């Protein structure tokens, strides 16, 4: 019996060593699935969305979303989950792969609907300022508690704080908008 174990062990070892390049390529393909460019608003998003429109919703540690509590879930424009990026050091969801939107509010409403109600948006219309987003994915800013006076959903456009509200935001091809809780 021991005469058979040695050759079988050698054969198994050869198979494992021969498989290493394939396994390494699989790991590299998985790692290369996300854009890695800190100068790009698409940094951390799926490579297939590079140059396309996307929206990201980031939830605070104190109020994680039950469906998006580990990493950032990537949802394609057809509603299919295409992966989770744990390297973003955040929790939430991004929905992307869109083209042709020009108005921020239209884009946000259509893109968040793709998540099947998990990222539904609640807002009120202010006659002077336009839509005021108070709830995303079930998290209302009035529910956020901590050592601060108040909280609000903060809008970023291509990685920069937006100087206009979502109702006045003009979108271009490849734009990325994101929302996260900010406090004062």
C-alpha positions in Angstrom: 0.0 0.0 0.0 2.8 2.5 0.9 4.3 1.8 -2.6 1.1 3.3 -4.1 1.0 6.3 -1.8 4.3 7.8 -2.9 3.5 7.8 -6.6 -0.1 9.1 -6.0 1.3 11.9 -3.8 3.8 12.9 -6.5 1.1 12.9 -9.1 -1.2 15.0 -6.9 1.7 17.5 -6.2 2.4 17.8 -10.0 -1.3 18.5 -10.6 -1.4 21.2 -7.9 1.8 22.9 -9.2 0.6 22.7 -12.8 -2.7 24.4 -11.6 -1.0 27.3 -9.9 -0.7 29.6 -12.9 -4.4 29.0 -13.7 -5.4 29.8 -10.1 -3.2 32.9 -10.1 -4.8 34.1 -13.3 -8.3 33.6 -11.7 -7.3 35.6 -8.7 -5.8 38.3 -10.9 -8.9 38.5 -13.0 -11.0 38.9 -9.9 -8.7 41.6 -8.6 -8.7 43.4 -11.9 -12.5 43.5 -12.0 -12.6 47.0 -10.5 -11.1 50.2 -11.8 -7.9 51.0 -9.8 -7.2 54.7 -10.5 -7.4 57.1 -7.6 -7.6 60.0 -10.0 -10.8 58.7 -11.6 -14.3 59.0 -10.3 -14.7 55.4 -11.4 -12.1 54.2 -8.9 -13.3 51.1 -7.2 -16.2 50.6 -9.7 -16.4 47.6 -12.1 -14.2 48.0 -15.2 -17.2 47.4 -17.4 -18.7 50.7 -16.1 -15.7 52.8 -17.0 -17.0 55.8 -19.0 -20.6 55.1 -18.1 -22.9 56.7 -15.5 -23.1 55.3 -12.0 -24.6 56.2 -8.6 -23.2 55.0 -5.2 -25.0 55.1 -1.9 -22.7 54.8 1.2 -24.2 54.0 4.6 -22.6 54.9 7.8 -21.2 52.2 10.1 -23.8 53.1 12.7 -26.7 52.6 10.2 -25.7 49.9 7.7 -28.2 48.7 5.3 -29.3 45.1 6.0 -28.6 44.0 2.4 -25.4 46.0 1.9 -23.7 45.7 5.2 -20.4 44.1 3.9 -18.4 46.0 1.4 -20.0 47.9 -1.5 -22.3 45.8 -3.7 -22.2 46.5 -7.4 -25.5 46.3 -9.3 -25.5 46.5 -13.1 -28.1 48.5 -15.0 -30.1 45.4 -15.6 -30.5 44.8 -11.8 -28.0 41.9 -11.6 -25.4 42.0 -8.8 -22.0 41.7 -10.4 -19.8 41.7 -7.3 -18.8 43.3 -4.0 -15.8 45.5 -3.6 -14.5 45.1 0.0 -11.5 47.3 -0.7 -13.6 50.5 -0.6 -13.6 50.5 3.2 -17.3 51.4 3.2 -20.7 49.7 3.1 -23.4 50.4 0.5 -24.3 49.8 -3.1 -23.4 51.3 -6.5 -25.7 51.0 -9.5 -24.1 51.6 -12.9 -23.5 51.0 -16.5 -26.0 53.7 -17.6 -25.7 56.0 -20.6 -27.6 59.1 -21.9 -28.9 60.7 -18.7 -28.7 64.5 -18.6 -30.7 65.3 -15.5 -29.4 64.2 -12.0 -32.9 63.6 -10.5 -34.1 61.5 -13.4 -30.9 59.4 -13.3 -31.0 58.9 -9.5 -34.6 57.8 -9.5 -34.2 55.4 -12.4 -30.9 54.0 -11.2 -32.0 53.4 -7.6 -35.2 51.6 -8.9 -32.9 49.0 -10.5 -32.1 47.7 -7.0 -35.6 46.5 -6.6 -36.7 48.9 -3.9 -33.6 48.3 -1.7 -32.4 51.9 -2.5 -35.7 53.7 -2.7 -35.4 57.5 -2.4 -37.6 59.7 -0.3 -37.6 63.5 -0.8 -39.6 66.6 -0.3 -39.9 69.5 -2.8 -38.7 72.8 -1.4 -40.1 75.7 -3.5 -36.8 77.5 -3.4 -34.3 74.8 -3.5 -35.9 71.9 -5.3 -35.9 68.3 -4.1 -34.5 67.6 -0.7 -33.4 64.0 -0.3 -34.2 62.8 3.3 -34.2 59.0 2.9 -32.2 56.5 0.8 -32.5 52.8 1.2 -34.7 53.2 4.2 -32.3 55.4 6.1 -33.9 58.7 7.0 -31.5 61.4 8.1 -33.7 62.1 11.2 -32.8 58.5 12.4 -29.1 59.0 12.4 -27.8 59.6 15.9 -24.5 60.5 17.3 -22.4 63.3 18.8 -23.5 66.0 16.3 -26.3 68.5 15.9 -27.8 67.1 12.7 -27.3 64.9 9.6 -28.1 65.1 5.9 -27.5 63.1 2.7 -24.5 64.8 1.0 -24.3 64.7 -2.8 -21.0 64.3 -4.6 -20.5 64.6 -8.4 -17.4 62.9 -9.9 -15.8 62.8 -6.5 -16.3 66.4 -5.5 -19.0 67.9 -3.3 -21.8 69.0 -5.5 -22.4 72.8 -5.6 -26.0 72.2 -6.8 -28.8 70.0 -5.6 -29.8 66.8 -7.4 -32.7 68.7 -9.1 -30.2 71.1 -10.8 -27.4 68.6 -11.4 -26.5 68.2 -15.1 -25.1 64.8 -16.0 -22.6 64.0 -18.7 -21.5 60.6 -20.1 -19.3 58.8 -17.6 -20.4 60.8 -14.5 -20.5 59.2 -11.1 -22.7 60.6 -8.3 -22.6 59.4 -4.8 -24.6 60.0 -1.6 -23.4 59.6 2.0 -24.5 60.8 5.4 -22.7 64.1 6.5 -23.2 65.8 9.9 -22.9 69.2 11.5 
